[in-house]
Amino acid sequence: MGFISLNNYHNTVDSKYSEVDIYSKFSNTTDIYKKVITVLETTWNDKHIKYYDDWFETVSHFYEVVDKQLLFRHTYLILVSNRFFEMMIDKIVIDKILNDKISLLNNEIYFIQWIIDEDVYATIIAEIDKVLYFFADKIAMKTDLFIQLYENIISDRHENGEYYTPYWLSKYIVEQLSMGDKYLDPSCGSGTFLIAVMHHLINKKNIHHHQIFDHITGYEINPVSAYIARINLLLNLSVYGEIRLQTNPIELRDTTFVDGSEKYDRLIGNPPWVVLRNIKDTQRREHIKRLAMNYRLLSSDEIHLYTQLETAAVFFNISADMLLGDNGKIAYILPKSVLLGTKHLNRFREFNNPEMKVDRIMDLSGISSLFPMPACVIYADKSGKSQFPVHMLDIKNTSKIIDSYETFISDSQFISSKYSPPMMNREPSWYYDKVKVGACIFPKSLYFITIKNADGEYVDVTTDPDLRVSKKWDLSLEGRISNKYLYKTLETVNLYPFYISRFTVVALPILIDDKIKISEKMDKHSREWFNRVEEVFIDINSRNNHSNRIKTVYDRLNYNNDLLNQKLNSKYLVVSNATGKNIKSSVINRYDDGFLDTPFISDVKFWRYDTDNEEEAYYLASILNSSYLNKKIKVFQPNGKGGARAIHRIPFQFPVPKFDMENKLHRELAEIGIDASIMMRGTFNAKPNRRIVTDALKEYIIRIDRLVAMLF
């Protein structure tokens, strides 16, 4: 076995560097970052395209935008981390190990060879070395050294579900898991959990640091992350003395394709968080969908739920099944939504594919600024079937910055409680199958328009300049179309309880006789307009590697037939928001809304119920606007940034009775709804402050809540 000696290893040096120091010296706001990126940009030419193609093939399914700028950022990260490693390890010995001026710790980052072949390589290293002097006499802290820098440089990593874990939390989770012999992090990222496990085993189990890589393994799908994880482990290991390079603890592997031939007694980590519909790569999305069916998380007749599926739940099941040995234990950070009453995760919460015994749960949602959405930790093992309730530890910490494990322990509250999966034991409402989602009028920047001038049958229009759109759909079109292609729709910001502040005009390539149909014959002006819309849509879709299932604007507009199936002959629509923290509902009178004499088309951001019965419409609006029902649905709402993020048909999973005109309670709810709507229209004539609306409706909602509580 060969060893690397550390000439600059100091047992007595007290000063230490940390991930904060590395971030402060090399982040994307520093001069060194700007200098290196500029050199990479000016050096790049067509002879390097083979490296770009190889790199693109490797990472294209990770990120929404894959271009040369991302390649330059990857190259920068590798150059900095590798040079850092070379500086901290004895340079004379390391030079004998290096073949191409870059560490053989990772063969998968060959794409960086393009810059190593250039004369400017020495210039870049010299610039990096000017900053590295800061670290020359400091020993490594026990931490993930590059985590903050990685998050800063690869800012769009969340598209692949990558949410990196602070070291203090990894350390705490590891310490709460009983000691094992062989640990695996199946999605190790930059190595945070493995670093915590390594220090834990060396210090608590007295495993010699020469043998530590026999006890820890990491799988990582992203070669840049895998490379940084290897350097992180070696730098952390260096605090114990001389280290070996023969054993490679990080494998470039996709856990969703493991065959079960290797088993571990401890699985620990933070698997990717991404909803199935947000996976850009079509083949990978279908692969995850097949796994969900194999593990019976969803059945083939629940296709409407697949897009909402958390892939972290699939990852939990496949890794527990294929990688965890008999009686092995698992501790995973997962989105807290897996614990709530979301319908698409009902079977996951049974923990029987494979059969797992949940030991305890940690609720992390009370820790300020931890992840972009609420999180939890599930501890489970293969010793039997789950018996609920189980112990739950609710951790509260309001500190915006937790800078160490010690700070976390001293400043946090640890509150014990019990957890059982929420269950909807009653039959859903009669209305559950009757409410329908609107059409996918997306992207808004192609359809939402402003009328500049009306001239008989034709109108001059421009795409709405006030829309908040993503960068890739930031565009502007002007033209002339026939007014028969103008429709009105609703945006969520304009929906209030019992009130709509304004409708919005959209231009859609459809016509209405007794039903909606795609217009096949158009006048010259309208045809030119919609052809341009189609061209823009196809161009942007192709450049962003979007699904081949949606090839035209018509496919998108009528996705799942949600446009052409809209009913237009009902007098009233009860609309409620599909997403958000709280339910909001209002009634639209198709024939008396005071805005633009053209049909209303419901957008995908809303669910609707069509009826000719005014009392039924306001009865439902009253129930949907009740704070009583709003509180009831909370445990069943998926959680995202800022808390609850989806509503959809959850209110109708509760037994909302079918309207009965003979029922006095039903009639009273309808009357209150009508009165509240009249009051709102008489009080407000523009977009009001929501707090003022809440105050105005306070007495109405109190009366509604009393009646709704009697319904359930």
MODA-V776148 format. One line per field, one symbol per residue. phi: phi as a letter, one per 30 degrees, with the letter a starting at -180 (. if undefined). A space follows every 10 residues. Layout:
BEGIN
phi=???
END
This chain:
BEGIN
phi=.cbcdcdcdc dcdddbcbdd ddddcbddcd dddddddddd ddddaddcdd dddddeddcd ddbdcbbddd edddddeddd ddddddddce ddddddcdcb ibdddaddce ddeedddcdd eddddddddd ddeecdcbcd ddaddcdddd dddcdcddec idbdcdddde ddddddcedb cbcbcdbdhd jedddddedd dddcchdddd cdddcbbbcb dcdddddddd dedddddddc kdbccdccdc cdbcddcdci dcbbcbcblb decadedcdd dddddddddd ddddchdbcd ccedcddddd dddddedddd dcccdeidbb bbdbededcd ddddcededd hbbddbcdda bcccddcdhd bdbebbbccb bcclcdbcdc dbccccacdd bccadddedd cccccdabbb ddbcdcddde dedcdbdddd dbdedcbdbc dcacbidcbd bbdddcdccd edcdbbbblb bdddccbcbb cddccbeiab dacbdbcbdb bbcdadbddc cbdedddddd ddeddddddd dddchdeddc cbdddddceh idcddddccd dbbccbddbk dbdbbbccce cacibhdadc cddddbcbbc accddddded ddddddddde dddedcddcb eijebbbhce eddddddddb dddddddddd dddddddddd ddccbadddd dddeddcedd deddeddddd dc
END
